[in-house]
Amino acid sequence: MSIQKRSMRGFTLIELLVVIAIIAILAAILFPVFAQAREKARQTSCLSNCKQMATATYMYVQDYDETLYGYREVANGDQQYNPFWQSPNVGSGPCAGSSSANRQFWDVLLYPYVKNYDIFKCPSNIGTVNGTGVWVNISPNGATDSSGCSYGGQNSYAANKYLFQPVSSGGLGLGLAAVAAPADTLVILDATYYEELPRLTDDNGAQAISGILVGAPWFDPFATGYQFDWTNIGNGDGGGNNCCAPAPTTAPLIAAEKQKIASRHMGRLNLVFLDGHAKNRDALQTIDDLKLNPKNSIWDPYKMGVQ
């Protein structure tokens, strides 16, 4: 009986290179899809956070005679009003004093309704201040201002300053009856600082609208130095320090800041509304909504435009 020898033939170099090229092409196609799927999951988790904040806000308003909270409440004197005042970056040691210990922030006021500070952390927030990551009051490695101390209010979301500005330093909050359309009024949105305003300038940094709402107590963002606020929306970095840098005034800087803002959820932001619902919306339309819809902006609780 004869035994036939089988010829063993391997891949040629060309065949091997073709296989590698096919794998590389498939990877190039699929990896962005996987990244988008992961970001979509983070966006959904963030939207869940927003829904909880929306419900908490509505519950707070009902518990306090249909009166809104302030984005930052201030007590008289050097009181331990901030529950995190002993954190090294909030109230103790060199940070002790009325600049930190006597302040409470909107997330602290909502906490009794959610019982979890993690809902104030967006998984797509690349870092709150100076690369420290998402922070909600309770970390000693949290956000700092120029003095090396922190108020303790920074987290992954911001309150609409037009809605809460009149009561930022204590006193009576804005009544629900004063809000023309609660379902179309922005309360909280994705951000890197605790209070924000829409963009009031054009793409070259020139003032486009006055920014003073009709129907509100007097508040001029330009006169009071708050024209930079929009730079902290989404993943914006506030002109480089996540807080109080001058607003960008040139087209390249503004374009770069808008790109950072839109990087939060693939060009979209999660928003909380006063009637208790939350939804996802285009990032750039959101920051420019007061200019695009001057008489019916989501930023304007009175729906009467600017003067």
N, C-alpha and C positions, 0 to 999 in steps of 0.2 A: 504494500500500500504506500502510495507516494503522498508526501505531505507538502501541500502548497504553502509557500511563504507569503504572508500578507505584507504588502508594502505600506509602511506607516508614513504618512505625509503630513507635515505640520503647516501652519499658516505661513504664507509668504509675508514679507515686510509690507507690501502694498495692502494686502488684506487686513493685516493688523492695524495699519494706519487708518484704513477706511472704517473699521469698527470703532477705533478711538474717536474718530471725527464724528461718527453718528452719535456716540455717547455724549460727546461735548455739545453737539447741537441740541440733543434732548435736554441736557442739563440747563443750557442757556434758555431754553423755552420754559422749562418747568420751575426753575428756581424762583424767577420773579412771581410766578403764580403762587408758589408756596409762601413767599414773602407777603404777597397781597392777602392771602388767606389768613396768615397770622395777624396782619394788621387789621383785617376785618373782624377777627375775633376780639382783638384789643378794643376796637371801636365799639363793638357790641357790649363788652364789659363796661366800658366808659359810659355808654348810653344807659346801662342799668344803674350805674352810680347816679347819673343825672336824674333818672326817674325817681330814685329814692330821695334825692335832694328836693325834687319838685313836690313830692308828697309831703316831705317834712316842712317845706315852706308853707304849703297850703294849711297844714295842721297848725303850724305856729300862728299864722294869720287868724285862724278861727279861735285859737286859744287866747289871743290878745286883742279881742274886740275889733277884729278886721284891721289891725294895724301892723305894718311891716316892721321888721327889725332894721337896724342900721348896719352898714358894712363894717363899721368899727365903732363900738360904743366906748366912751371914755368916762371914767368915774372921777369925781373931784378928789384931789389929794393923792398922795403916794400910797394907794391901797393895793392890796394883792388881789386885784380884780381879774387879772389874767390867770387862769388856772395853771398855766405853765410858766409862771414868772420865775420859778426856781431853776429852770433850765439855764445852763451857762450862756446860751445865746439869746435868752429872753429877758430874765429879770434879776438873776443873782450876780454876785461879784461885781465886776466893772459895769455890768449892764443894769444894775439895780437903779430904781428911780421911776419917776412918773412917765418917762418915755416908753416904758414897757409894762411895768407891773399894774398900771391902772387901765389897761386896754383889753377889751373883749372883742372878738371878731365873729363874723357871721357864721363861720363853721362851728365855733364853740356854742353859739346860740341854737344851732340846729342839732347839735349832738344829742340832746335828750330824746329826740324823735327818731334817731337812727341807731344810737348806741354803738357806733363803730366809726372810728376815724379813717379807716381804710377806704371808705367810699369817697373821701376827698383826695384820693390818689388815682390819677389817670395812668393806666399802664403804658400809654404812648407819650407820656411826658418825659422828654429826654433828660431832664434835670432842672431843678427849680432855680437855684442860684449857685454860681461859681462851681458848677459840676458836682454839687453835693447830692443830686438825685431828688426824687420826689420827697417832699417834706411836709408834714402837717403838725406844726406846733411842738410836738412831743419829742423831737430828736434834738439832742444837744449839738448836733452838727448841722443845724438848720441854717436858714438864710440870714445874712448879716447886712446891715447897712454900713455907711461909711465909718461909723464909730466903732464897728466891730460888734454891735449889738443888734437885736432884732425885736420888732414889735411882736412877732409871733403869729402873724396872720397868713403867711405865704402857704399856698398849697397848689393843687393842680387846676383850680377853678377860680373864677372871679365873679364878683357881684357887679351888676350893671350900676355904675356910679350915678347915672341919671335917676335911677329909681330910689337909691338909698342916700344920695349925697346930702339932702337936707337934714338928715339926722345922724351924720357921721360923728358928731361930737356930743351925743346924748340928746335928751329931749324927746318930744313926741315923734313917732314914726309916721310915715306917709300912710294915710288911710286907704283902704281898698276902694272905697267909693270914689276917690280922686282919680283912679286909673280908668281910662276910657274903655280899654278893651283888654282885660286880663289874659285872654287866650292868645293875644298878639303882642304881649309885653314881655320882653326878655328880663329874666331875673339873674341867671347864672350861666356862664359859658366856659368852655375850655380856655385856660390861660396859664400864665406862670407867675401872676401876681394876684392879690386878693380883690382888687377893684379895678375896673376898666371902663373906658369910653370908646366910642367909635372913632374912625379916622375923620378928621375935620379939614385935612389938607388935600391938595391935588398931588399928582405923581411927581411934581418938582418941589414939593415941600411948601408951596404957597398956601395961605389960608383960603379954603374954598367956601366955607360957611361960617357963620358966627359961632355956632355951637351953644348958644343960649336958648333954652327951650321956652316956648310960649306956655304960660300956665304954671311954671315952676318957680319956687323961690329963686332969687337972683343967684346965678352961678355961671361964671365965665371961665371955661377951661383954659383959655389963653392968658387971661389976666392972672389966674391963680396958678399957672404953671403946670397944668395937667394935659397939655396938648400931646404929650408923649405917650399917654396911656395905651393907645391902640397897639403900640409896639410890643406889648406883653401878651397880646391875645394869641391863642393857639400855642405854638412853640416859639413865639417871638421872644427875643432876649432883651428887650428894652434898650436897644441900641448898644448892647454889650455888657450890661451889668444887671439885667433882669429887674430893674426898678426904675430909676429916675434919671436916666440919661436924657439929654436933649433929643427931641424928635428928629429923625433923619430929614435933611433938607435938600438933598440932591437926588436926582432920578436913580442913579446906581444904588445908593444906600437904601432908598425906599423900595426898590425892586428886590434887593437882597432880604430886607426885613419881611416883605410880603411872602417871599419864598419860605422863610423860616416859619412864619405863621401858618402857612398852608401845609407844612410838613406834618402837622399833628395827626391827622387821620386821612392821609392821601387827598389833601385839598379840601377837607370838610371839617366842620366843628360840631360838637354836640351842645345843644342849648336847652335850658330850663325855662319854662314859661309860668306865668303867675297863676294860671288856672289849674296847674298841677300836671301838665304834660311835658314831655321832653321829646326832642327830635333832632335829626342830623341835617345840616345845612351847609351850603357852599361857604368856604372860609372867607374868600375875598368879597363876596356879596354881603357877608355879615359885617365885616369891618367898615364897609362903605354904605351900609343900609340907610343911615341918616341922610346921606347925600343922594342916594338913589330913590328913596321914598320919603321926601321931606315932610309930607303931611300924614304919613301912616307908617312911621318907622317902628321897628320892634324895640329900638332903644328909647323911644319917646313914650312915657306912660300917659301923656295927655293927648297925643295924636293931634297936635296943633302946629307942629313944625317949629322952626327956629326964628328968632328975631334978630 
